[in-house]
Amino acid sequence: MNDEKKALSWDDEFISMEGCDDHAYELPPEGDYDFTVVRIERARHEQKPGGVIPDCPKAIVFLRLEGYRTYTVKHALLLHERVKWRLANFFAAVGMVRDGGIVAKWDELPGATGRCRISHRSVSGRVFAECAEFYPAKQQRQSQQPQQTQDEEDIPF
């Protein structure tokens, strides 16, 4: 019997999952993770029947989670006024905010880092990881620095 793996074809209509148990898909535990933006893809959002967001541009960002094996989360950012708060939260997490607005330097996103909360979501019986919240870069820096305390000698009276 030949154990050599063979290439799959675009014409294959059935692909056996035999032998895939050793590569089982494992979700990262829910919680807070540092992430690095691996890449970004430009795409288009199409309004779903009954949906409130009309057709608009969409950015799909691929975030590699730090501290949990190698796991990448795909996160969609819709470029629409109704959900610009989501854009603001993401860009704040990677430190691209200034003067009450976001600085959308799309070409500088790969390699950018931030922190997010990962949760699990179930759709049609399938569970996957998603970014439920992004933490502002300023807040991250403050939480990572030890709090300074004043000595009695430093009190001005």
N, C-alpha and C positions, 0 to 999 in steps of 0.2 A: 504494500500500500504506500502510495506517495504522499508524504506529509507537506509537500510544497504547496503554498497558498497560490491561488490563481486569481487573476484579475477578473472583476465583474464587468458585465457588458451593459450598455445602455438598453439593449434589447431583452435583458433578463426580466421576465415578468414575475418570477417567484424567486426570492432569495431566502434560503434556509437560515434560520438563526441557530442551528446546531453548532455547538462549540463556542457560543458567545457568553456563557455563564461566567467565565473568568474575566470578562471585561464588563461586568455589570455597571450600569449607570448609577452613580451615587451622588445624591444632593449634598451640598454643604449644609451643616446645621444652621438653623435660623440664628441670627445675631448680627453684630457689627463687624465689618471687615474693612481693611484698607484695600484700595483698588488702584490699578494702573490701567489707563485707557490703552488698549492694544491697537485698535483701528476704528475707523468710522466709515460707514457706507451711506451714501446719499440715496434716498428712495422716495417713494410717493405713497402717501396715505390715501386710501380710497374710502369714502364715507360708506359705513355699513347701513343696511336698512334700519331705519329708526334711530340711527346714530345722530349725535349732535355736532360732531366735528366734520365739516365738509372736506372735500378733497383738498390736500395741501402737501407741501414738501415734508419729508420726514428724514431724520438722521437716526441711523441705527449705530449705537456705540457698543463696542465689545469691551467689557471690563474684566480684567484678570484679577481674581480675588487673591489677596495675600494671606498667608497663614493657614490655608487649607489646600493642600496638594496643589494641583494646577487645575483651576476651575474658571471658566469664562462665562460670564452672564451677558446676555444680549439685552440691551435696553433701548427702547424706541423713544425718541424725542420728536413730538409733532411741532412743526413751525406754524403755530396758529395763535391768534390773540386769546382765545378761550383758555388755553393751557400754557400761556407764557410763564406762569408761576412755576411750572415744572422745569422749563428751560432755566429760569432764574435759580432754582434750587440746585440743578446739576452744575451750572457754571459757577455758582458760589462754592460748591464742593471742590472744584478744581482751581479755585482762586482767580477766576476771570470775571470779577465784578469791580465796578468803579462808579462813584458818584450816583448811586441809586439806579444803576442799570447794569446790564451784562455786556461783557466784551467778548463777542462770539468770534474767536480766532480759531475757526474750524481746523485749519492746517496745523495748528500747534497742539491740538488735542492728543494725538498719539504720544504717549509717554507721560501725559499729565497724571497726577495722582490725587486721590481724595479718600473719603470715608463714607460708607453707606450702611444701611440696615438691610439685611437679606431676610426675606420671608418666603414661605412656600405657598404656591397657588395651584389649585386644581382646576383643570379645564378638560372637559370630556373624559374624565377618568384618569387623566395623565397629570402628574404632579411635577412642577418645575420651580426653579429658584427665580426670584425677581427682586429688583431693587425697590424696596418699599419707601425708603427715605434716604435723602442725601444730607450730610452734615456740612454746614458752611466751613470753609477752610479756617477762618478766624476762630471759630468755636473749637475746631480740632486743635489748633495751636495752644489755646488757653487750657484745654483739658489735659494736654500732654505736659505742660510746664508745671512744676511744683508751685504751690501758692507761697508767696513771700509773706513773712510775718515781720512786724515791726518789733524791735527790741525796745525796752522801756527807755533806753538812752536816746532813741530816735524820736520820741514824742516831743513836740516843740514847746512844752510848758513845764 
